[in-house]
Amino acid sequence: MIKEIIVAEENVRLDAYLAKQDIELSRSMIQKLLDDKKIIVNGKVEKPSYKVQIGDKIQIEIEPPKEVKLEPQEIPLDIIYEDEDLIVVNKQKGLVVHPGNGNMNGTLANAIMAHCKDSLSGIGGELRPGIVHRLDKDTSGLLMIAKNDKTHIALSEQIKNRKVKKTYIALVRGTIAENEATINMPIGRSTKDRKKMAVTKTGKEAITHFKVLNRYTTQKASYTLLEVKIDTRKNSSN
């Protein structure tokens, strides 16, 4: 598919000009198309820094979304909100968000395919239709699913620009003495188990703010219920 634009401004960088157009492409997608030489100006490949001029003809070659081969499955969904652009689902613990190696069925993506039919964004690829972000299998919580590419791009940009704020409720083993505090320690791959994350000197900055909601004590153990917020500054690993 080829999109054509006739420029109505001048002396604006090509990448910046395209980012302002209503062409349903994120900045990262525009950059990739420029890198792949899929964007032509007046019949020539130009650098992102090219200054557009009034009357320039820009042609953008966009590959259509790949056909989704995921099998729709009727899996119960706890839908919190839904309109023509997106759906918000309360994902239960134990449900995998999208298929992976050796796990092609019984995922949230399979359930969403059955619920939304053909109304889903194709940007996520064949196995992640509409999936904008994710939660681990054993983590419950709200997930936003895009029903079209425009919504997918808008949500992805908001997440990337730290405009989406996330709050977690966690039950941890042990009694935490502080009522609230901040943990600022670098997180990286564990040297003992590469499948796990741990505090390491070479890890990325990770800042977590927590507040105690309740403390529990049983005959066998003690627990603390926390409200957790991840600091999403630019250098944070989250």
C-alpha positions in Angstrom: 0.0 0.0 0.0 1.3 3.5 -1.0 0.3 6.6 0.9 0.9 9.9 -0.8 1.3 13.3 0.8 1.8 16.7 -0.8 3.8 18.9 1.6 2.1 22.2 2.7 5.0 23.5 4.8 8.7 24.3 4.3 12.0 24.0 6.1 10.7 21.2 8.4 12.7 18.0 8.9 11.2 15.1 7.0 10.8 12.8 10.0 9.3 15.7 12.1 6.9 16.6 9.3 5.7 13.0 8.9 5.2 12.6 12.7 2.6 15.5 12.6 0.6 14.0 9.7 -2.6 11.9 10.3 -1.1 8.7 8.7 -1.5 6.3 11.6 2.3 5.8 12.0 4.2 6.1 15.2 7.6 7.9 15.3 9.4 4.6 15.6 7.5 3.2 12.6 8.4 6.3 10.6 12.0 5.9 11.5 12.0 2.3 10.5 10.4 3.1 7.1 13.0 5.8 6.5 15.8 3.4 7.4 14.4 0.8 5.1 14.1 3.3 2.3 10.3 2.9 2.1 9.8 6.7 2.1 10.4 8.5 -1.2 10.5 12.3 -1.7 10.0 13.5 -5.3 11.2 10.1 -6.5 14.3 10.0 -4.4 15.3 8.5 -1.0 16.0 11.4 1.4 17.6 11.4 4.9 15.4 12.0 8.0 17.0 15.5 8.3 15.9 16.5 4.8 14.0 19.8 5.0 10.7 19.5 3.2 9.4 22.2 0.8 5.9 23.2 -0.2 4.8 21.0 -3.1 7.1 18.1 -2.3 5.5 14.7 -3.1 6.1 12.1 -0.4 5.3 8.5 -1.0 5.2 6.0 1.8 5.2 2.3 1.2 3.4 0.5 4.0 3.2 -3.3 4.2 -0.4 -4.4 5.1 -0.7 -6.2 8.4 0.1 -9.9 8.2 -2.8 -12.2 8.4 -3.4 -13.3 12.0 -3.1 -17.1 12.2 -4.0 -17.2 15.9 -6.9 -19.5 16.7 -9.9 -17.8 18.4 -10.9 -19.5 21.6 -13.9 -18.9 23.8 -12.2 -18.1 27.1 -14.1 -16.1 29.8 -12.9 -12.5 30.0 -13.5 -10.0 32.8 -14.1 -6.9 30.6 -13.9 -3.6 32.6 -14.4 -1.3 29.7 -15.0 -1.5 25.9 -15.8 0.9 23.1 -15.1 1.0 19.3 -11.4 1.7 19.8 -10.2 -0.3 22.7 -11.1 -2.9 25.3 -9.8 -3.0 28.9 -9.6 -6.5 30.4 -8.9 -7.6 34.0 -6.4 -10.4 33.4 -6.6 -13.2 35.9 -3.6 -14.9 37.4 -2.3 -17.9 35.4 -3.4 -16.6 32.0 -0.6 -16.0 29.5 -1.0 -12.8 27.5 0.1 -14.0 24.1 1.4 -17.3 22.6 5.0 -18.3 22.6 7.1 -21.4 22.0 5.2 -24.4 23.1 2.3 -22.4 24.3 0.1 -21.5 21.3 -3.4 -21.9 22.8 -5.3 -20.8 25.9 -3.9 -17.3 26.0 -5.5 -13.9 26.4 -4.8 -13.2 22.7 -6.8 -16.3 21.8 -9.7 -15.1 23.9 -9.5 -11.5 22.5 -9.6 -12.9 18.9 -12.8 -14.8 19.7 -14.4 -11.8 21.4 -13.4 -9.0 18.9 -13.5 -11.1 15.7 -12.0 -9.0 13.0 -11.9 -5.8 15.0 -8.3 -5.8 16.3 -5.1 -3.9 15.5 -2.6 -5.8 13.4 0.5 -3.9 14.5 1.3 -6.4 17.2 2.0 -9.1 14.6 0.5 -12.4 14.0 0.6 -13.6 17.6 -0.1 -10.3 19.4 -3.2 -8.8 17.7 -4.1 -5.6 19.6 -1.6 -6.3 22.4 -0.1 -2.9 23.5 1.5 -4.1 26.7 1.7 -7.2 28.8 1.6 -8.7 32.3 3.4 -11.8 33.5 1.5 -15.1 33.6 1.1 -15.1 37.4 0.3 -11.3 37.6 -3.3 -10.2 37.5 -4.4 -6.7 36.5 -5.8 -4.4 33.8 -4.6 -4.7 30.2 -5.5 -2.4 27.3 -6.2 -4.0 23.9 -6.3 -1.9 20.8 -9.1 -2.5 18.3 -7.5 -0.6 15.5 -4.0 0.6 14.4 -4.7 4.3 15.2 -5.5 3.4 18.8 -2.6 1.0 19.0 -0.2 3.8 18.0 -1.7 6.3 20.4 -1.5 4.0 23.4 2.0 2.8 22.5 3.2 6.4 22.3 1.6 7.3 25.6 3.3 4.3 27.3 6.6 5.2 25.6 6.4 8.8 26.8 5.6 7.8 30.4 2.1 9.2 30.3 0.5 5.9 31.5 0.9 5.5 35.3 0.8 2.0 36.7 0.0 1.0 40.3 0.4 -2.5 41.6 -1.0 -4.3 44.7 1.4 -6.9 46.0 1.3 -9.3 49.0 4.8 -10.0 50.2 6.1 -12.5 52.7 7.5 -10.9 55.9 6.7 -7.8 58.0 7.9 -4.5 56.5 8.6 -2.0 59.3 8.4 1.2 57.2 4.9 2.5 56.4 6.3 3.8 53.0 9.7 4.0 51.4 11.6 4.1 48.1 13.9 1.4 46.8 16.6 2.6 44.4 18.8 -0.2 43.4 20.0 -1.4 39.9 18.3 -4.5 38.5 19.8 -6.9 36.0 20.0 -10.6 35.1 20.8 -12.8 38.1 24.3 -14.3 38.0 23.0 -17.4 39.7 19.9 -17.9 37.5 19.8 -16.2 34.1 16.0 -16.6 34.0 15.6 -14.3 37.0 16.3 -10.7 37.7 18.3 -9.5 40.8 20.1 -6.5 42.2 23.4 -6.2 40.4 26.1 -3.5 40.2 25.9 -3.6 36.4 22.0 -3.5 36.3 19.8 -0.7 35.0 18.4 2.0 37.3 15.2 0.8 39.0 13.2 2.9 41.4 10.2 1.6 43.2 8.0 3.5 45.7 5.8 1.5 48.1 3.2 2.2 50.8 2.0 -0.4 53.3 -1.7 -1.0 53.1 -1.9 -3.7 55.8 0.1 -6.2 57.8 -0.9 -9.8 58.5 0.4 -12.4 60.9 -0.5 -16.1 61.0 0.7 -19.0 63.0 3.2 -19.9 60.2 4.3 -16.6 58.7 3.8 -12.9 58.4 2.8 -10.9 55.3 2.6 -7.3 54.2 0.1 -5.9 51.6 1.7 -3.1 49.6 0.7 -0.5 47.1 3.7 -0.3 44.6 4.5 2.4 42.0 7.3 2.1 39.5 9.2 5.3 38.8 9.0 5.6 35.0 11.7 8.2 34.5 13.7 7.9 31.2 16.6 6.0 32.7 14.5 3.5 34.6 14.5 -0.1 33.6 10.7 -0.1 33.9 
